[in-house]
Amino acid sequence: MKTDTSEKGLETIIVGELVRSGWVEGKADNYDREFAVDLLELSTFLKETQESKTAGLELNQNSPARRAFLTRLQTEITRYGVIHILRKGLTHGPSHFDLFYPTPTPGNPRSAELYRKNRFSVTRQLRYSKTGTQLALDMCLFLNGLPIATFELKNQLTKQNADYAVRQYQKDRDPREILFSFGRCIVHFALDENRIKMCTELKGDDSWFLPFDRGYNQGAGNPPNPNGLATDYLWKEILTPQGLTDILENYAQIVEERNRKTKKIKRVQIFPRYHQLDVVRKLLADVKVSGVGKTYLIQHSAGSGKSNSIAWLSHQLVGIEKDGQRVLDSIIVITDRTILDDQIQATIKQFMQVGSTVGHAERSGDLRKFIEEGKKIIISTVQKFPFILEDIGNEHRNRRFGIIIDEAHSSQGGKVSAAISKALARKNEEEEVEEEDSFEDLINRIIEQKKLLKNASYFAFTATPKNKTLELFGYPSPGPEGKTRHLPFHSYSMKQAIEEGFILDVLKSFTPYESYYKLIKRIESDPDFDTKKAQKKLRLYVEGHKAAIKQKAEVMVDHFIDSVIGTKKIGGQARAMVVCSGVGRAIEYFHAIKSYLSEIRSPYQAIVAFSGDHTYQGQEVNEAKLNGFPSSEIANKVEEDPYRILVCADKFQTGYDQPLLHTMYVDKVLSGIKAVQTLSRLNRARPKKYDVFILDFTNDVDTIKEAFGDYYQTTILSEETDPNKVHDLKNALDALQVYDPEEVDTIVRAFLKGVSREQLDPILDRCRARYLDLKEDHQVEFKGKAKAFVRTYGFLSSILPYNMPAWEKLSIFLNLLIPKLPAPKEEDLTKGILETIDMDSYRLEKKATEKIVLAHEDGALGPVPLEGAGGTREPELEPLSVIVKSFNDQFGNIRWEDRDRVIRLLTKDIPEQVSTNRAYQNAMKNSDPQNARIEHDKALQKAMNNVVKDDTELFRKFSEDQLFAKWLSDRIFQITYKAVQGV
């Protein structure tokens, strides 16, 4: 016999494996199409487990009693979903029926016996339709007679794949059929031997299928399986009776989402994606074996569903036991995003069995109260947490905590994690401290309070880990040359998220713009200025000049109206974000964009976002004054017309989740993690969102490529921070003789005793005086190295296996001294330069749109830098004329092959041809300016058609570069207007 390579053969393999793992094969004839249940399996389960209640149901005959029971069952499933009914059972008449028995508790033989009576059945070729009686599914899974999962199988050997199965669900499986209605089944699988896709709600063509693959080479797909089919993990691991039971009890759920605008509630069914299930199960298994006291770094890309992963992890961690005792008494979830804070809390509370154990800590006293009340899960934001810490006392030193930190890059390195450690491990504040012999003990106690707790496990989630994050929470691994690397415990890479369609590739359409300016001197003299600083100041001047802002704003709006709104991106709902370098620049852009939208009579409007009050043109302004509505409404207003463009200064550039964002206009220097976080605001996927677009006026392709390269795949710390370099920093500080060891000891003793300022300041001021006596270079060196020492020790004190009292004392001392040290005086050798120049011209040139392709390799970060600031730079003085010429050479004009001929054409020949055009002359004399401009543009096009004979370079530039064409048209119109009017 030949190998069966058909879909039927794949079906046979899957069913055979399921049966071997504990499923039974059902029969299609036992399926009731009207009520979507397997009558034989349902009645068998009820009779074997609750026989005394089933007598009146008459399940073996088509009677009114059976119809009444099935109707009641169908009504409740329609109302609450099958997940709820399986967990909570069904009340019908005077009786309550259990429809599923959960995982037995250890040492409870009765619950184990009941669990074994659950009936897991799989039915092949299920004819499900009441109307299309021949329509059949490849497979359906039932639990105690209730359908929970459907399958459509395809086979690449017959030239079909999982995408064909998806289309079959979208085109041929009517969601009005009972089996396919919302909540009736938990999940629908479309798969072949290589790929798996899943959907939790069938909606015809709008059915959204997501990959359920393991990932291959940190991208999409599945690795080759040396022992079978690449997708057999689905039926061998995920859908075993135990595996499916775990998903039903701890992951699958229907959540309610409230629309912030309409207040309407939408029900959404959730089934865990593979990487979510994988990371939570692996974390739980490791905690069960290792107990308390480890750190875990989870590097999951944006779009990975971190909020659900955190919720599923939180509520299961509190149930982990080792040697008959709970491993963790309480779970503290810290997040720096208020929206996510609410989301995590709501998700956890969906699991009713733990809903009453969740506390939301918002103010001082809450955390201590919740711990004392036995709350198992305590949620707080980073912003509120410092105020909550104050009330945690000595009694919690013997408790065990799980500390989950969301977006760990914002809350690591001696801040939130160290604050938690200090609060949960604090000695009783009333404890007496001996003045002399306990000083070193006190210093050591302070150091210990900074360290990660031994009675806590840390779970840090982030998409973009910094080197400190990796060293603090990552696990050590031997690296090359005897160095120790630090790696994440689990990774779901940006590469995989993009390839699987969970997020969009923001680098697929990156368009840089280059600016060209010409500056002129306003004065006859030729003073000297510091050339490097002058170049930087001039760049800031021209980029912030009203003419430059106006031109860039018009480019943004024209592109958005024509290429985004005009092409109906995201079904016509697309929004744009303008990223600005500062509040002043954001306000300028807001007014320029608002003015231009009004000028072109666009129905759309802009919103500006920044923090605090700022002075603009002599008036105090803030978001509310400029926008006309409160700051708290910005996020909601962005989703509503007529608001389409969000102008930002820092605010909303990280942590903002808005799937309607399609285009970003960048006028801010970005690099490293900030570039990744800012541009990633665009990557959120949603239906009808097929691409995104970036126009960047400041950064080049190489800078952005380098920034994203560190986080495209798994990020690794190449080597640990060398603590010996902290010795070097301390030695360098000591050598500058700003302080002596006795002064450090005296200050620290006094400070820890809580003495008055009068006893501290004289010593600190004496050290300040020595600092001021240093040469300027040495002042720069001391202050830079002092800041580096405090920063680095603050981090290392959390992870060093030993205590360094001398470092701790110097850190305390420097924290008191640094604020007293003025910045080294440095003469501004560019002062007044802006008063000596004017901007003669400004022009933008659009470069080719590029797809930035990242290397398929892990990113390697270096250790925490320990160097302090170096000495001052010797100014390089040059005459103003040389600086202006150098600036114009760098940013000035296009390098034409025949510059003289081009200048003649642009200033003489073309304007003459346009101004003598008869139709244009008539329109200028007898019509309004709008019609005159139309005739002008026609005349200009004719003139440029003539140019092609003499200068193909100029014609090509005019034809291909819209910005150049617009600039030339405006310039010629100004010239010819004066000529025709006789001005």
N, C-alpha and C positions, 0 to 999 in steps of 0.2 A: 504494500500500500504506500502511496505517495504522501508526503507531508501535506496536511491541510493548511494552505496559506490564505484561506479566505477569511472574511469577517466572522463567519461561523466558527472557524478554527480558533480565532482569538477569543471568541465568546466561550468556547469550550474550555480553553486554558484558564480563563478568569474564574468561571464557575467552579471548575475542579479545585483550584487553589482555595477559593472561599469555603467550599465544603470541607476541605481538609483542615481549615482553621476553626470550624465550628458552625458554619452555616448549613442550612438544609435547602435542598432544591425544591422550590414550590412549583405548582402547576398553574398554567395560565387560565384554565377552566374555573379555578376557584376565585377568580377576581370578579368582584361585583362592580360593574362599570358605573352604575348609578351613584354609589356611595364611595367609590374609590378605596375599597378595602379588600383584602384577601379573607374571605369569610371563614374558610377552613382554619387558617392560622389564628385568626382573632378568636373564634369560638373555642378552639383547642386550648389556647392560652388562658382564657377566662375560666373554662371548666376545670383546668388543672390547678388553678391558683385561687379561684374564688367561686367554687362550685355552688355554694349555698345561695349566692346572690344571682346566679344566672338562670335559675329555673324558670322564672317568669319572662325571660327575654325571648325564649323560643328561637334560639339562634339557628337551629337546624331546619327551620321551615320558613317560607315566605309569608309571615303572618303580620298583622298589625302591630304586635308587640315588638317583633324584630325591627320593623320599619320605624317604629317610634324611637327605639334605642339608636339605630343607625342615623336617623335624622338628628337626634340630639347630639350624637358624636360629630356629625358633619358640621352642625351649627357652631359647636365649640371650637373645632379646628379652624373653621373660617374666621371666627372672632379672634382667637388667640394664637393660632398656629400650632403645628404638630409638636414642636419642641415643648411648648407649655403643657400640652395635654399629656405628653409622655412623662414630664417631670411631676405634674400635679394631679394627674388622673382625671376622672370624669364623674360628676355627680348626676345621677339619673333617677328621678323619683326619690324613694327613701334611701337609696343605696349609693355608696361611693365605690367606684371601680378603679383599682390600680391598673394602669396600662403598660407599666414598665417598672422593673425592680432594679435599683441602682447598684453600683459597685458595693459589695459587702464590706462592712467594717471588720477590721482584724479581730479574730476571736469570737465572732458572732456566727455560729453555724446556721441559725435560722435565716439570716440575711443571705448567707452563701447559698443555701438551698433554694431560696426564692430567686436569686439571680440566675441560677442554672436553669430555671424554668422559662426564662425569656426565650422567645422563638425568633432567631435570626434566619430569614429565608430570602432566597434569590430566585427570581422567576425570569425565564428567557422568553423572548418574543411575546411580550405582553400586549394583547389587544385591549387598548384602554378607552376607545372612543364609543360613545353611545350612538353617534350618527355615522361616522366612517368606520364601519365595523371591521374592515380589513387593515386599518392603520395599526401598526405594532411598533413598540419600542424594542430595542435589542435586549435590554436588561432592566430590571427594577429590583431594588432592595426593599424588604419589608421588615419591620420590627413588630412582632406580635400582631401581624396582620395589617399594620398601618404603613403605607409607602413612605420612605424617607429619602430615597435617592434614585434617580433615573440615569440611564447610560445610552449613548449612541456611540457605536464603535466603528472605526474605519481601519483600513489596512493599506499601508503604503505599497505593499507588494501587488495590490490591485489598483494602484495609481490613485488612491484617495488617502486623505490624511485628516487630522483633527479639525482642520478648518472646514472641511466638507461636513463634518458632524455638526459644527457650529451653525453652518448655513441651514442644515436640516432642522435644527431646533428653531431657528429664526423664521424659516419659510413654511415648514410643514407641521410644526407642533403648535396648535392653537392654544394660546394661554387661557381661553375660555373653557377649555376642558377642565373638569374637576381636578384631575391628577396634576395639571400644570398651573393651577391657581395659586396665588401668593400664600405661602405658609403651609401648603399641603405637603410638599416635599422640602427637605432641608437644602438639597443641592442637586444640580444637574451636571453630569460629566460628559464632555465630548473628548474622545481620546483615540489615539492609535498606538502602535507599539513604541513610539518615540516621544510623543507629546501628550500632555493632559491639559484641558481647559475646563473651567467650572463656571457656573452661573447660579445665583441664588433666587433670581426672579425672572421668569420668562415673560417678555413683552414684545413678541414678534421681532421685527427688524431692530428694535431698540434693546433687545436682550444683550446685556454686557457680559461677555465671557472673559475671564481672567485666567492667566496661566496658573497651573498648579504643579509646576515643575520644580525639581530640586536645584537646578542651576548647573551650568557646566563651564569650567574655566572662568568662573566669576561672571558669567553672562547667562543668557537664556538657554533653555533646553535641559537635557538630561545627559549625564555621563554614560558611556557604554557600560553595559552590565555583563561582566564575564560569566555570570551564572544564569542568564535568562534575558527577558525583555527589559528594555530601559525603563519602562513604566510599571514594572511589576511591584514596585514599592507601594502602589496604591492599594492593591488587593492583598499583598503580603504583610504590610505594616500598618497602613492607615485604616483600612476597613476590616481588620479582624474584629471579632466581637468585642474584645477588650479595647482596641483602638477606637472603634466607633462609640462605645460606651463613654470613653473619656471625652470625646468631642461633644457628645450630647450633654454630658454633665457639666463641662467646664468651658466650652468654647462657643458652640452654636447658640445663637440667640436672635430674637427680634427686638430691635431697639427703636425707640421713638425719637425722631428728630424734629425739633420745632423750627419752622422758618422764622428767621429774625424779623422779616418784614411783614408777612401776612399772619404770623402767629399760628398758622396751620400746622398740624402734626402729621408727619409722614412716617410710616412704618417701614423699616429696612431690615431685611434678614441678613445675618452675618454668618459666614462659615470661614474658619481660619485658612489663610493662605499657607502654603507649605513652609515657608521660612519662619512664619509666626509660630506655627505648631512645633517646628523643629527647635527654635531657640528656647521656647518656654519649657518643652519637655527636657531638653538637655540641661538647662539651668536647674530645674527641679531635681533631676537625677543627680547632678553634682552636689547640690546642697544636701540631699539625703545621705550621700556617702561621706562628704567632707565635713558636714556640720557647719557651725557658725565661724566667722572670722576671715572669709576670703573676699577678694574683690573680683568683679566681673565687668569687663567692658564690652558693650554690644554696639558694634558699628553698623547701624541700619540706615540706609539711604532715606532721604525724603521720599514720601510716597509709600513707605514700607508698612504703614499702619502702626506706628509706635504706640499710639494711645491704647489701641486694643491689646497689643502685646503686653504693655505695662499693666493693664487691667487684669488680663488673664493670669499674668505672673503673680500679681499682688494677692488675688484671692486664693490662689493655690499654695502660695508660700506659707500662709498661716496654718495650713493643714499638714505640712511636712513633719513627719516624726522619725526619730532615730532612737533605737533602743527603748521604744515605748514612751518617749517624751517628745514634746514639741521642740523643733529646732529653733524656731523664732517665735517670740511672744507677740511682737507688734511689727507692722510694716509701716514705714514712713515714706510717703511719696512726695518728692520735692520737684516742682516744675516752675519754670520761669515764664510760662505763658498762661494767662488767666483763662483764655478760651479752652486750652487743653486741660487746665485744672478742672473746669466744669465737665469737660467731656470724659475724663478719666473717672470722675466721681459718678457720673450718670451710667457709664458702662459697667463699673463694678456693681452698682446697685441693681442692675438688671438681673444679677444672680440673687434671687430672693433669699437663698439660704444663707448669704452673708451680708445682705443689705443692712441689717440692723447693727452690724459691727463696724460700719464705716463712719468716720468722723471727719468733718471738714474744718480744719483749724484756721480761723480767721483773725483771732486776737489773742493777746496775752492771757494765759490761763487755760486756753483750750487744750493745748497739747498735754499738759499735766493732767487735766481733768479726764481727757479721753483715755490716757494710759491707766489712770486709777480706775476708770469705769470698765476697763477690759476691752476697749475698742481695739479691734485687730488691725484695721487699716486706717491710717491717719493721713490726710492729704493737706498740703499747704503749698503756697507759692513762695518762691525765693524772696519776693518783696515783703511778704508778711512774716516769714520764718524768723528773722532776727528778733522780732518783738515777742515771739512765742517762746523762744528759748529760755527766757529769764526765769520761768516758773518750774523748770525741771530740776529736781533735787537729787539728793543723795540716794534715795530709796530705789532708784532705777539702775544702780550699778550692777545689780545681780540679774537684770532682765536681758533678754537677747533680742536684738533688733535687725530687721532687714531694711536697708535704706536704699530706695530706688531714686536715682537722680535723672530726671529727664533733661536732655540737651546738656550733657555734662560739661561741655566746654565753657559754659557760662557759670558753672557752680563748682569748680574744682580748685585744687591748689591752695589749701589753707583758708578757704572762705566758708562755703556752706558745709562741706564735709568736715572741716576742722571745727566749725561752730557746733555741729551736731555732736561730734566727739566730746567737745568741752562740756556741752550741756548735759549729755547723758552720763558722763563720767565724773562730774564735778564733786569735789569733797564738800562736806557741810561747811557753809560759809562762816559758821560760828566757831569753827575749830581754831584753837589757840595756836599761834605760830611763835616759837621761841626766836628771840631777836638775833642771837649769834650763831648757835650751833645748828640751826635749821635753815639758814639762808640758802645753802646749796640744795637742801631737800626741797625748798620752795621752788627754786629754779628748775630742778628736775621734774617737779610736779607740773609746772607750767608747760615744760616740754612734752610730758606725757599727755597732757590735755590736748595738745595739737595733733597727736598721732591718730591714725585711724584706729577705731575701737577694736579690741580683740573680741568683744562680745557683740559685734555687729558684722553683717555681710553687706557689701556694697554692690549695687547693680547700676551701672552707669550707661545710659543710652545716649548715643549721639551719632549724627551723620558725618560730622567733620571733626574728629578728635585732634586736639593740639598735642604737642610733645609732652606737656605736663599731664594731660589727661591719660595718655598712653602709659606714662611711667607710674602714675598713681593707681590706675585701675586695670591696666593690661596685665597679661600674664607673662612672666619672663621666659625666654627661650634662648638657648645657645646660638650665637651668631658667628660670623667669620672672625678670624683673628682673635678668638677668645673673648669677644665682646658679648654682652648680654642684650638681646633685643627684647622689645615688649610688643605683644600682639593682642588684638581683640579676641575675646572668648568666642564670639560668633560674628559673622559678617554677612550682610546682604548689600551688595555693592551698588553704587550708582550705575555702573555698567549693566548689571542684571536688571535693575529697576527700569532703565531706559529700554533695554531690549525686550523686556516683558510688557512694556506699555503702561507700567504703573506711574511713570513720570515721563515727561517729554525731554528731548535732548535740546537744552537751551543753546548749545553751541552749533547747532545745525545751520543756522542762518545768522551769522555774525557779520555786521557791516560797519567797518570803521570809517570815520570821516577825518580828513586832515584839514587843518585851518591854515590859511595863508594870509599874512598881514603885511602891511607896509607902514612903518612909523617914520615920522619926520621930526627934526629938531625945531623947537619953538624959539630958541635963543641963539645969539650970535657966538657967545663964548663956547668953549669946549672943555668943560670940567671933567675930572677923573672920577670914576665910580668903580666899586668892586664888581668885576664883570660877571662872575657866576651868580651872585645874589641879584644883580641887576637883571640878568636874563630871566631869572625866576619871577622877579617882581613884574617885569614887563609882560611875561606870559599871563600872569594872573590879571594884570590890568586889561589886556586886550580881550581875554576870554570873558571877563566880567563887564566889558564895555557894553553900553546899552545897544549899540549897533550890532555887536556880536550876539548878544542875547536875543535880540529881535530876529536876526537872520536864522539862528538855530531854532528858535521857537517856531518860525514859519516852516522850516524843514520838517520839524516834528509833526506839526498839525497837518501839513499837506500830505505827508506820508501816511499819517493815521487815517485821514479822511479818505484818501484815494486807495491805499493798499490794504488797509485793515477793515474799515467800515465799508468801503466800496466793494470789497470782495467777500463781505459777509462772513468774516472769521468768527468762529464759535457760534454759528447760526445767527450772525448779526449782533451778538451780545458782547463782543470783545472790548476789553479795557486796556489802557496803557498806563505805565508808570514812568515818571521822569525822575531820575536819580541825580540829585544836586550835591555840590561840594560843601554847602553851608546854608544857613537860614537866609542870609541876605540874598544869595543867588537863587534860592527857591522862591522867595517872594518876587524877585525880578522876573523869573520865568512864569510864575503864576499870572502876573499882570500882563506880560507879553503874550502868553497863550490866550488869556481871556480876551485881550484886545483883538488879536488876529481872528479868533473864532467869531467875534462880533462883526469884524470887518467883512469876512466872507459869508456872513449870515448863516453860520452853522447853528443847528439846534442844540449842539452839545456844549457842555460846560466843564470846567476844570475844578479840582479841589486841591488845596494846599495843606500839607501836614508837616508840622514841626513842633517842638516843645517850648513852652515858656512864652514870655513877652519879649518883643524886639522892637527897636526903633527903626522906622523906615520913613525916609523923607521927613524927619522931624516929628513923627507921630508914633506913639506906642501901639503896636498891632499884635494880634495873636491869631490863632487858627479861627476862632469863633467870629472875630470881627471881619476877617477876610472872606470866610466862607458863607457867613450868614446863618450858621447853625452850630450847636455845641460840638466840641471835639469828640465827645463820646459817640456821636452819630456818623463819624467819617466812614468807618468800616461798612456800615449799612448803606450809606448814601452812595458809595462806590458801585453798589450793585443795582442802583436805581437810575433810570434816565431822569434828567439829561446828563448826569455826571458820567464822564467816560475817561478822563485823564487825571491821574493822581500825581501831584508834584510833591516830592519828598525831600526832606533834609534829615537823614539818619532814620527818622521814624518810618516804620513799615518796611524797612529795608532788610530786616531779619525777623524770622518767626511769624511772618504774615502769610496766611494761607488763603489765597483767593484764586480759585480755578479760572475765573473769567479774565485774569491778566494774560494778555497775549503778547504785547509789545513793550519793550523797555528802551527808553532813551537815556543814555548815560553821559553825564557831564561831570564826572567825579573820578579821581584817581582811585583805582581799585587794584588790590593785589592779595595774594594768599587767601586765607580763609574768608576774608571780607568779600572778595570777588566771588567766591563760590556761594556764600550765603546770599549775597545781593542778587546775583543773576538767577539763582535758583528760585526766586519768587515766582518765576514764570512757569516752573516745571510741573505744576499740579495738573493732573489729567482729569478730563471730564468728557462726557459725550459731545461730539461735534468739534472737539478741539484736536486738530490734526498737526498743528505746527505752532512755533513761536518765532519771534523776531527780535533782534537787538540792533539798535543803532548806537554806536559808541563814538563820542566826540573827543575822547581823552585817551583811552587805552588802546594798545596795539594787540594784534593777534597773539604774539609770543608771550606777553605778560599773562593774558587770560589762559592760554594753553598751559603755562607753567603752574598757575594757581589750581586749575582743575585736575592736573595730573596727579597731585598728591592724594586725591580723594575719589578717583575714578574706580579703583579697585580697593582692596584692603589696604589700610594705612598702618605702617609699621614704624616703631621707634627704632632707629638703627643702632643706638647704643644708649646706655644709661648715663645720667648726669654724673660727672666725676666730682664727688664731694671734696677731693683734694684741691680743686680749683677755688673752693670757698676759703681754704687756708691761704691761697695766694691773694685773694681779695682782701682778707683781713690783714695780711702782712703788708700789703700796699697801703692800706688805710693807716695802719700803725706807723708806717715810715714817714707819713706826712706830718705827724706830730701835732695834730689838731687837738688830741686828747691824750691822757695817760691812763694806764690801767686803774689807778686808784680813783680817778674821777669817774670812770665807768662804774666801778663797784659802788661808790658813794651814791651816785645818781640812781642806780637800780635799787639799792637797799631802801633809799628814801622813797622812791616812787612806789615800791611794793608795800611800804608801810602806810602809804596814803598821806604823806606830809603835805603841807601847804606849798603853793607855788613859790613863795618867798625863799624856800630852802633849795629849790631846784634851779631857778633861773640864774642866780649868780654864777654857778658852775657852767651852765650851758652858755651863758653870755661870754664867759672867759674863753670857752672853746670857739665860739663864733668869732671873737676878736682875732684868735690865731688864724682862723680860716681866712679872714679878710686881709691878713698880712701876707698870705701866700700870693705868688704870681698868678696871673690870670689862668695860665695853662694848668697849674696845680689846683686851683679852685675848681675848674671844670673836671679834672681828674678825681678829686676827692668827692665831690657831690655825685658824680656819675657812678663811681664805685660804691659809695654808701647806699645809693638806691638799689644798685645791683645786688649788694650783699643782703639787704633787707628782703628784697623780692625773692632771691634764690633760697635763702635760709628759710623763709616762710614756707616755701614749697618742700624743701628737703626735710624739714623737721617732722613732716607728716609720714615720711617713708623710711628714714634712716633707722637701722636696727639698734643704734646706740645713741646715747645722749651726749651733747656737746654744750655744757654749761657756759663756757666762754663765748660761744656763738650766740647763745640765747641772751646773755647779758649785753653783748655788743648790739644785738638786734633791738632790744628794748631801748638802749641808750640812743642809737641812731634814729629810731622812730621819733624820739623827743627832740633830737638836735636838727634833723634835716629841715623841718619847717622854719627854723630860725635862720637858715643859710640863704642869703639872697643869691639870685642867679648871677654868675660872673658878668661884670660889666663888659659889654662888647660894643665898640663904636659902630654905629650904623653907617657904613660907607656907601649906602645907596640912598640915604635920606635926601628927599627933594627931587629925585630923578623923574617922578611922574609929572612934576610941574614943568619939566623941560621938554616934553615930547607931546605929540598929538598922533592919533591914528589916522593915517591918510586913506587906507583901504582895508577891507576885511572880506575874505572870500572863503567859502567852504568847498571842499572837493570830496565827492563820494568815491570811496574805493570799492573794489570788487567785493561782493558778498561771498563770504567763505564759510565752508563747513570745517570747523576746527576738529580735527581727528586726534583723539588721545591715544597714547601708547597703551597696549594691553599688558600692563605690568603694575605691581603693587607700588604704592607711594611710600617713600622712605623719608621720615622726618629726622632731623638731627636732634641731639639732646638740648635741654634748656640752655640758652646762651648765658654765660656767666660774666661776660666782659662788661665793664662799665664804660662810660663815655670817655673818649680820648681827649686830646688837647684841642686847642682852637686852630682853625685853618688860617694860614697867612692870606690876607686879601690880595687879589690880583687886580691892580688898578689899571684901567684903560680909559682913554678919552670917550666922551659921550658919542661922538661921531662914529668911532670904531664899534662901540656897543650896538648902536642903532643899525649900522651896516651889517654887522654880524647877525643881528636878530632878523633883519629883512632877508638876508641871504638864506637863513635857515627856514624861515616860515613864509617867505615873501611870495614869489610868483612861480608860475609854471615855466619849466625850461623849454622854451620853443626852439625848434631847429633854426629858424630864421627870425630872430626876435624883432629886428627892425621892421621887416615886412609885416609881421603880425600887428605890431603897434600902429603902423600906418593904416592897415586895413580897419582896425578897431576904432581908431580916432578920426580917420578922414574918409576913406573910400566907402565903407559900409554906411556910416551916417549920411553921406551925400546921396547915395542911392535910395535910402529910405526916405529922406526928407523931400526928395524930388518926385516921389511916387504920387501920382495924381489922385488916386482914390484916398490915400492917406491925407493929402492936403485938403481935399473936399470935406472929409470927415472931421478934420481938426477945426475947419472954419465953420461948418454948418451943423455939427452934431455934438453930442455930449462926450465927455472924456472917455467913457466906457466903450462907446462905439469907435472912437478914434483909436483907442488902444487895440481893438480888434483888427482894424485896418493896418495899424503899425506892425503888428505881429505878422500879418500876411506879407507886408512889404519887406520885413526883415527876412522872412523865409525865402522870398525871391532873391534878395541880395545874397544870402548865404548859398543858394543854389548856384549863383554865379561865382562865388568864392571857390567852389570846388575845383574850378579850372586852374586857379592860381595857387591855392593853398589847401591841399587835402587834409593836412594836420589840423588846421583850424576848423574846417568843415566837420571832420570826424569828432572833434571835441564838442562842437555845438550839437551834433546829432546824438551823441552817446551820453553826454554828461548833462542831466537835467538841471543841476545846480548852476553849471556854467551858462547854459542856455538862458535860464531865468535871469542870472546876473547880467548877461550881455543885453538881453531884451530890455531890462530896466534901465541900463546905462544908456543905450541908444535912444530909448524913448525920452529920457531926460534931455539928451543933446538935441534931438530932432524937434522936440516940443518947442524949445527955445528958438530953433531955426525957423520953423513954420510960423510961429507967432511973431517973429521979428524981434525977439527979446535980445 
